[in-house]
Each structure stands twice: as C-alpha cells, then as structure tokens.
Amino acid sequence: MANFKRGDVIKVPFPYTDRSTRQSRPALVVSSSDLEDTHRLLWVLMITSAENRGWPGDVPINNLADTGLPVASVIRTAKIATIEADDAIKLGKISATVLRQTSKHLARELGV
C-alpha cells in the first residue's frame, strides 16, 4: 500500500545533475501510487526557495501552512527525479489549485 500520493510534499535526498552529491531537500510527489506500490519508487519535482533565480515553468507555493515548508517556495517543474519511496518523509501537501498548475507545466515539459 502506498504511503504517498500526488501532491504530497516530502523531504528526500534529491540528486543533482551537475555533481555526484545528493542533498536532503523538499520535493513534490507527481507519480501515481501505482509506481510506489509496484516498484517502491516515486517521481518527484524539486522544491526550492522562492528567493532563488526563477526558471520558466516554476510554480509558486502559496499555502505554506499545509506544506510543512518554512519559507516561500516554488516547484521547479524542469527538475524531475526518481527516488526510492523508503527514503522519503512526508512534510505536508500542496493545494489542488497548485497541483493543477504544476501538472499543466509538467505536461508541457513532457510534451503530452
């Protein structure tokens, strides 16, 4: 049975594309629970501080109280990763509105 669902904000060791290290950081679950049930994997998008330089496709997170995030943040739809579900810790969740916006940007990035 899945522990996480689409829209959950989690803390994970997120891989970097430009170096061989990982850093524990917040991320957004975008995969269905089937991926976790079948393979114990999650597809996640990086969440970063809103103070960082913006990228096209970033989605602002407005409801910090429900997310478990300490500062204003954005979902970076261009930074997707596959992580082990066992490495994740749930912090909170994003609103349905922010999830719809994120899904729209992600679909554009994936060309679907």
C-alpha positions as CSV (number, residue, x, y, z in Angstrom):
1,M,0.0,0.0,0.0
2,A,1.4,3.4,-1.0
3,N,2.5,5.8,1.7
4,F,2.5,8.9,-0.6
5,K,0.2,10.4,-3.2
6,R,0.3,13.1,-5.9
7,G,0.6,16.5,-4.3
8,D,2.4,15.4,-1.2
9,V,5.4,17.5,-0.1
10,I,8.2,15.2,1.1
11,K,11.8,15.5,2.2
12,V,14.2,13.4,0.2
13,P,17.9,13.1,-0.8
14,F,17.4,14.9,-4.2
15,P,20.1,14.1,-6.8
16,Y,21.9,16.9,-8.6
17,T,22.5,16.7,-12.4
18,D,25.7,18.8,-12.2
19,R,27.5,16.8,-9.4
20,S,27.6,13.4,-7.9
21,T,26.3,14.5,-4.5
22,R,22.8,14.5,-3.0
23,Q,21.2,16.9,-0.6
24,S,18.2,16.4,1.5
25,R,15.5,18.8,0.3
26,P,11.8,19.2,-0.2
27,A,10.2,17.7,-3.3
28,L,6.7,17.2,-4.7
29,V,5.3,13.8,-5.5
30,V,3.9,13.7,-9.1
31,S,3.7,10.0,-9.7
32,S,0.6,7.8,-9.1
33,S,0.5,5.5,-6.1
34,D,0.8,2.5,-8.5
35,L,4.5,3.3,-9.1
36,E,5.2,3.2,-5.4
37,D,3.1,0.0,-4.9
38,T,4.8,-1.8,-7.7
39,H,8.4,-0.6,-7.6
40,R,8.7,1.4,-4.3
41,L,9.7,4.4,-6.4
42,L,8.4,8.0,-6.6
43,W,8.7,10.6,-9.3
44,V,9.3,14.0,-7.7
45,L,9.8,17.6,-8.6
46,M,12.4,19.8,-6.8
47,I,11.0,22.4,-4.5
48,T,13.3,25.4,-4.0
49,S,13.3,28.7,-2.2
50,A,11.3,31.5,-4.0
51,E,14.4,33.7,-3.4
52,N,16.4,31.7,-6.0
53,R,16.6,32.8,-9.6
54,G,13.4,31.8,-11.3
55,W,13.1,29.3,-14.1
56,P,10.4,29.1,-16.8
57,G,7.7,26.7,-15.5
58,D,8.3,27.4,-11.8
59,V,5.0,27.2,-9.8
60,P,4.8,29.3,-6.6
61,I,3.5,27.6,-3.5
62,N,1.1,29.9,-1.7
63,N,-0.3,27.8,1.2
64,L,2.9,27.3,3.3
65,A,0.9,26.2,6.4
66,D,-0.3,23.0,4.7
67,T,3.0,22.1,3.1
68,G,5.4,21.9,6.0
69,L,7.8,24.3,4.3
70,P,9.4,27.0,6.4
71,V,9.8,29.7,3.6
72,A,8.2,30.9,0.4
73,S,9.0,28.3,-2.2
74,V,8.4,27.3,-5.8
75,I,8.0,23.9,-7.6
76,R,10.7,23.6,-10.2
77,T,8.9,21.6,-13.0
78,A,12.0,21.2,-15.1
79,K,13.8,19.2,-12.3
80,I,12.3,15.8,-12.0
81,A,13.8,12.7,-10.3
82,T,13.0,9.1,-9.5
83,I,13.7,8.3,-5.8
84,E,13.2,5.4,-3.5
85,A,10.0,5.8,-1.6
86,D,11.7,4.4,1.6
87,D,14.0,7.5,1.6
88,A,11.1,10.0,1.8
89,I,9.5,11.7,4.8
90,K,6.1,13.4,4.4
91,L,6.1,17.1,5.3
92,G,2.6,18.2,4.0
93,K,0.7,18.7,0.8
94,I,0.0,21.4,-1.8
95,S,-3.4,22.7,-2.7
96,A,-5.5,21.3,-5.5
97,T,-5.0,24.5,-7.5
98,V,-1.2,24.4,-7.2
99,L,-1.2,20.7,-8.2
100,R,-3.3,21.5,-11.3
101,Q,-0.9,24.3,-12.3
102,T,2.1,22.0,-11.7
103,S,0.5,19.2,-13.7
104,K,-0.1,21.6,-16.6
105,H,3.5,22.8,-16.7
106,L,4.8,19.2,-16.3
107,A,2.7,18.0,-19.2
108,R,4.2,20.8,-21.3
109,E,7.7,19.8,-20.3
110,L,7.0,16.2,-21.1
111,G,5.3,17.1,-24.5
112,V,2.0,15.5,-23.7
